[in-house]
Structures are given as structure tokens and as C-alpha cells.
Amino acid sequence: MEKGIRLGTMTLASLKKTGQFDAVLRSFEWFHIGAEFCENLISKSICEEAAALQALGKKVCLLTPPVSGTGIGLLTSIFKELSKLAGRGRIAQSRLEITINDFGTLELAKRNRIPFRLNSGRLLYDNVFEGTRKTLKVHNALGLDFFRKLGIIRHEISTTGARRRTNFSRTGSDGPGSRKFHLTLYYPYLNLTSARACPVGMTRVPLKGCVNDTSCARECGICSFEINHPAIKEKLVLRGNTIFLDFPDKFYAGEKDLLSMKVDRLVYCPFP
């Protein structure tokens, strides 16, 4: 079982200020960094962060969000810079993955022939999987084959706070169990819903205005907000443009439980 931590847009300098830098380095082999849900948080500085982590002997997964034309432009420069760093030997191709959450990003990566493994992110989950709190099923085996032909065999999902039953155990020629894929599981937060307009960091949009006309001060980097509702038992957490459910309790008896549902990488999220 691979163990990772999702730092998101937190920099290594910020991590050092927490006093937990050495402990984190000892505990995790994978570092998931970058903007996963919002293109306003994309920064080219993530390339140097990836190189610095690899210099420390770590493996890096770069998270990318849903994008508009603006985000595609930013990712274009990032992909080119990562390829340059790989050419100079500062980034090892075998220790860098890129998680995509937008088919435009997938097309961009393929068009630029970036030399890194690609993953299908949490926001593309519904293209292949469906489930409840206690079940997780492949509902689109052809979707798995589609991703596989593009070189994508790792998909990312979130915890639901329970050990889920799957339909992965069938190994017949037509079953999802016969198709090669791996799952990365994020915990303890489940991304419930994301929006283009951010209630935290974006100014009020005029009646005839456009979301793109507003500026973002990145307030979501400061803190998250807990939301309570009498009809919802679980704790809701709002960070930026995404609402999460928090499932802090352990949801599996042992690693064999996770491996049986094709989860071979656990990624801890210290914050949503």
C-alpha cells in the first residue's frame, strides 16, 4: 500500500513553518500537490515544488482542476516547464504523475506528448464509477477501456466513511475485474460538490456581469468553514468553491480490505 499526503496548494515553505516538515517526509512517499478544484489557484511555481520534492527522494502527483481557456493557458506553460525540467534531469519521469479533472486537459497533455503518467481525477469519477456510501461499482466498463487506451489506469476516489462493496471481484472476460486499473483513495474528506463561482474568494457578480470579470484574492488558502444543517448528520466543510463531507473515523479493518477493492494508494488530506 502506497502512502501519500495531499498538500494541494500549500508550499513546502508553508509546511516547514508548521513544524511538521520532517515528520511528513518520514511518513509519506507520495506528495499530491497543486490546484485540484479551481483554476484560479493554478501557479507555475508548482514545477519547482515538484522538483524540490523529488530532490528529497519523494514521488509527486500534480493535481489539475477543471479549466476554461485561462486555465488551459496556464497548464500549457506548466506542462512545458515540467518537460524542460525532465529533460534537464531535475525531474524523473518515473516519479511524477499528473491527475486530470478535465477532458480539455487530457487533450492538451496528449497533444503536447508530455512524458508523464496520467490519472483520472475525482471530478471525472462519474464517467466510470457510481456508488453509495457502502457500494462502489463500475457502471461503464467501456469507459475503463477508453481511459486505458489513453494510458490511464489509475483513478482517484474519495472515502465515504465505510468499507464499500464492489463489483470488482468478477474476473470473467466481460467483468470490470478483468480490466487493469488501480484506485487512489483520499481521506477523510469526500468532495461533495464544486462550483465555478466561488462563494469564498470571488466578489459579487453584477446581474449582467460574468464570473470571469471578477478577481480572486485566494481567501480559501487561509481557512475552511464548517457548515451545519439540521437535515444532514455529517459535518460539511466549505473550502473555496468546493463543499466536502468529513469522515474522520477509520473506515477499513486492514490494508487487505482496501487491496480487495483495488485501492493501492491511500492519500491523507490534512485539510479539505
C-alpha positions as CSV (number, residue, x, y, z in Angstrom):
1,M,0.0,0.0,0.0
2,E,1.4,3.3,-1.1
3,K,1.0,6.2,1.4
4,G,0.6,9.8,0.3
5,I,-0.4,13.2,1.5
6,R,-2.4,15.9,-0.3
7,L,-0.8,19.3,0.3
8,G,-2.8,20.9,-2.5
9,T,-1.6,24.4,-3.0
10,M,0.4,24.5,0.3
11,T,4.0,25.2,-0.4
12,L,7.0,23.5,1.1
13,A,7.9,26.7,2.8
14,S,4.5,26.9,4.5
15,L,4.8,23.2,5.5
16,K,8.1,23.9,7.2
17,K,6.5,26.7,9.2
18,T,4.1,24.2,10.8
19,G,7.0,22.3,12.4
20,Q,5.8,19.1,10.8
21,F,8.1,19.0,7.7
22,D,10.4,16.2,8.9
23,A,7.6,14.1,10.2
24,V,5.7,14.4,6.9
25,L,8.8,13.4,4.9
26,R,9.3,10.3,7.0
27,S,5.6,9.3,6.9
28,F,4.7,9.6,3.2
29,E,6.3,8.6,-0.1
30,W,3.8,10.4,-2.4
31,F,3.1,14.1,-2.3
32,H,-0.1,15.3,-4.1
33,I,0.3,19.0,-4.9
34,G,-1.5,21.6,-7.0
35,A,-4.9,23.0,-7.6
36,E,-7.4,20.2,-7.8
37,F,-10.7,22.1,-7.9
38,C,-10.2,25.7,-9.0
39,E,-8.2,27.1,-11.9
40,N,-7.7,30.4,-10.0
41,L,-5.2,28.6,-7.8
42,I,-3.0,27.3,-10.7
43,S,0.6,28.5,-10.3
44,K,3.7,27.8,-12.4
45,S,5.7,27.7,-9.2
46,I,4.3,24.2,-8.7
47,C,7.0,23.0,-11.1
48,E,9.8,24.0,-8.7
49,E,7.9,22.5,-5.8
50,A,7.7,19.2,-7.7
51,A,11.5,19.3,-8.4
52,A,12.3,20.1,-4.8
53,L,10.2,17.2,-3.5
54,Q,11.9,14.8,-6.0
55,A,15.2,16.0,-4.8
56,L,14.2,14.9,-1.3
57,G,13.5,11.4,-2.8
58,K,9.8,11.7,-3.0
59,K,7.2,10.8,-5.7
60,V,4.9,13.6,-6.8
61,C,1.4,13.7,-8.2
62,L,0.4,17.0,-9.8
63,L,-3.3,17.8,-9.4
64,T,-5.0,19.8,-12.0
65,P,-8.6,21.3,-12.0
66,P,-11.4,21.9,-14.4
67,V,-10.4,24.7,-16.7
68,S,-11.5,27.4,-19.0
69,G,-9.4,29.0,-21.7
70,T,-7.5,30.8,-19.0
71,G,-6.7,27.6,-17.1
72,I,-5.6,25.8,-20.3
73,G,-3.1,28.6,-21.0
74,L,-1.6,28.2,-17.5
75,L,-1.4,24.5,-17.8
76,T,0.2,24.7,-21.2
77,S,3.1,26.7,-19.6
78,I,3.3,24.3,-16.7
79,F,3.4,21.2,-18.9
80,K,6.2,22.8,-21.0
81,E,8.2,23.7,-17.9
82,L,7.8,20.2,-16.4
83,S,9.0,18.7,-19.7
84,K,12.0,21.0,-19.6
85,L,12.9,20.1,-16.1
86,A,12.6,16.4,-17.0
87,G,15.0,17.0,-20.0
88,R,17.5,18.6,-17.6
89,G,17.3,15.7,-15.2
90,R,15.7,17.7,-12.4
91,I,12.5,15.7,-12.6
92,A,12.4,12.0,-13.0
93,Q,9.6,10.9,-15.3
94,S,9.0,7.7,-13.4
95,R,8.3,9.6,-10.1
96,L,5.9,12.2,-11.5
97,E,2.2,11.7,-12.3
98,I,-0.4,14.2,-13.4
99,T,-4.0,13.9,-12.3
100,I,-6.5,15.4,-14.8
101,N,-10.0,16.6,-13.9
102,D,-11.0,18.0,-17.4
103,F,-11.0,16.4,-20.8
104,G,-9.5,19.6,-22.2
105,T,-6.5,19.0,-20.0
106,L,-6.3,15.4,-21.2
107,E,-6.3,16.6,-24.9
108,L,-3.6,19.2,-24.0
109,A,-1.4,16.6,-22.4
110,K,-1.7,14.2,-25.3
111,R,-1.2,16.9,-27.9
112,N,2.0,18.1,-26.1
113,R,3.1,14.5,-25.6
114,I,4.1,15.1,-22.0
115,P,6.3,12.2,-20.8
116,F,4.4,11.6,-17.5
117,R,1.8,9.1,-16.4
118,L,-1.8,10.5,-16.3
119,N,-4.5,9.7,-13.8
120,S,-8.2,10.3,-13.9
121,G,-9.2,12.6,-11.0
122,R,-12.0,12.7,-8.6
123,L,-14.1,15.1,-10.7
124,L,-14.1,12.6,-13.6
125,Y,-15.3,9.8,-11.2
126,D,-18.8,9.6,-12.7
127,N,-17.6,8.7,-16.1
128,V,-16.8,5.2,-14.9
129,F,-17.9,4.7,-11.3
130,E,-21.1,5.0,-9.3
131,G,-21.9,4.3,-5.7
132,T,-23.4,5.0,-2.4
133,R,-21.8,5.2,1.0
134,K,-21.5,1.4,1.2
135,T,-21.1,0.5,-2.5
136,L,-18.7,1.3,-5.3
137,K,-19.4,-0.1,-8.8
138,V,-18.0,0.2,-12.3
139,H,-21.0,1.1,-14.4
140,N,-19.1,1.8,-17.6
141,A,-16.6,-0.9,-18.5
142,L,-16.1,0.7,-21.9
143,G,-15.1,3.9,-20.1
144,L,-12.3,2.0,-18.3
145,D,-11.1,0.7,-21.7
146,F,-11.3,4.3,-23.1
147,F,-9.0,5.6,-20.4
148,R,-6.7,2.6,-20.6
149,K,-6.2,3.2,-24.4
150,L,-5.0,6.7,-23.4
151,G,-2.6,5.3,-20.9
152,I,-4.7,6.0,-17.9
153,I,-5.0,3.1,-15.5
154,R,-5.3,4.9,-12.2
155,H,-8.5,6.6,-11.0
156,E,-9.0,8.7,-7.9
157,I,-11.9,8.5,-5.5
158,S,-12.8,9.8,-2.0
159,T,-13.7,7.9,1.2
160,T,-17.3,7.7,2.2
161,G,-16.5,6.7,5.8
162,A,-17.3,3.0,5.2
163,R,-15.8,-0.2,3.7
164,R,-17.6,-0.3,0.4
165,R,-18.8,-3.4,-1.5
166,T,-17.7,-3.5,-5.1
167,N,-18.3,-5.4,-8.4
168,F,-14.6,-5.7,-9.0
169,S,-14.3,-9.3,-7.8
170,R,-15.7,-10.7,-11.1
171,T,-12.8,-11.9,-13.2
172,G,-14.7,-13.1,-16.3
173,S,-13.8,-11.7,-19.7
174,D,-16.6,-9.2,-19.6
175,G,-16.4,-8.1,-16.0
176,P,-14.7,-4.9,-14.6
177,G,-12.4,-7.1,-12.6
178,S,-10.8,-8.3,-15.8
179,R,-9.6,-4.8,-16.6
180,K,-6.4,-3.4,-15.2
181,F,-6.9,-0.4,-13.1
182,H,-5.8,1.0,-9.7
183,L,-7.6,3.3,-7.3
184,T,-6.2,6.1,-5.2
185,L,-8.3,6.8,-2.1
186,Y,-8.4,10.2,-0.5
187,Y,-9.4,10.5,3.2
188,P,-11.0,11.8,5.4
189,Y,-12.8,14.2,3.1
190,L,-15.3,13.5,0.4
191,N,-15.7,16.2,-2.2
192,L,-19.4,16.6,-2.5
193,T,-19.9,19.4,-5.0
194,S,-17.9,22.1,-6.7
195,A,-19.0,25.3,-8.4
196,R,-17.5,27.6,-11.0
197,A,-18.4,30.7,-8.9
198,C,-16.6,30.6,-5.5
199,P,-18.6,31.9,-2.5
200,V,-15.4,32.5,-0.5
201,G,-12.9,34.3,-2.7
202,M,-14.9,36.0,-5.5
203,T,-16.6,39.3,-5.4
204,R,-20.3,39.6,-6.0
205,V,-21.1,39.2,-9.7
206,P,-23.3,42.0,-11.1
207,L,-26.7,41.0,-12.6
208,K,-25.4,41.3,-16.2
209,G,-21.8,40.5,-15.3
210,C,-19.7,37.4,-15.8
211,V,-17.8,35.2,-13.4
212,N,-14.6,35.9,-15.5
213,D,-14.9,39.6,-14.8
214,T,-14.2,39.1,-11.1
215,S,-10.9,38.8,-9.3
216,C,-9.9,36.2,-6.8
217,A,-7.9,37.0,-3.6
218,R,-7.4,33.3,-2.8
219,E,-9.0,33.6,0.7
220,C,-9.6,29.9,0.6
221,G,-5.9,29.5,1.4
222,I,-6.4,31.0,4.8
223,C,-9.1,28.6,6.2
224,S,-12.1,26.5,5.6
225,F,-15.6,26.9,7.0
226,E,-17.8,24.3,8.8
227,I,-21.4,24.3,7.8
228,N,-24.2,22.7,9.9
229,H,-27.7,21.8,8.7
230,P,-30.4,20.0,10.7
231,A,-31.2,17.6,7.9
232,I,-27.6,16.5,7.5
233,K,-25.8,14.3,10.1
234,E,-22.3,14.6,8.7
235,K,-20.2,17.7,9.1
236,L,-20.0,19.8,5.9
237,V,-16.8,21.8,5.2
238,L,-16.5,24.6,2.7
239,R,-13.1,25.4,1.2
240,G,-13.1,27.7,-1.8
241,N,-15.5,26.5,-4.5
242,T,-16.0,23.0,-3.0
243,I,-18.1,21.5,-0.3
244,F,-16.8,18.4,1.5
245,L,-18.1,15.8,3.9
246,D,-15.8,14.9,6.8
247,F,-15.4,11.2,7.7
248,P,-12.8,11.2,10.5
249,D,-13.3,7.6,11.7
250,K,-11.3,4.7,10.3
251,F,-13.2,3.0,7.5
252,Y,-11.3,-0.2,7.0
253,A,-10.1,-3.1,9.1
254,G,-6.8,-3.6,7.3
255,E,-4.9,-3.0,4.1
256,K,-6.2,-6.2,2.6
257,D,-9.7,-4.7,2.7
258,L,-8.5,-1.9,0.5
259,L,-6.5,-4.0,-1.8
260,S,-9.5,-6.2,-2.5
261,M,-11.3,-3.1,-3.9
262,K,-8.2,-2.2,-6.0
263,V,-7.1,0.6,-3.7
264,D,-3.3,0.5,-3.6
265,R,-2.7,4.1,-2.6
266,L,-4.0,6.0,0.4
267,V,-3.7,9.7,0.4
268,Y,-4.2,11.6,3.6
269,C,-5.7,15.1,3.4
270,P,-4.8,17.2,6.4
271,F,-7.3,19.8,5.3
272,P,-10.1,19.8,2.6
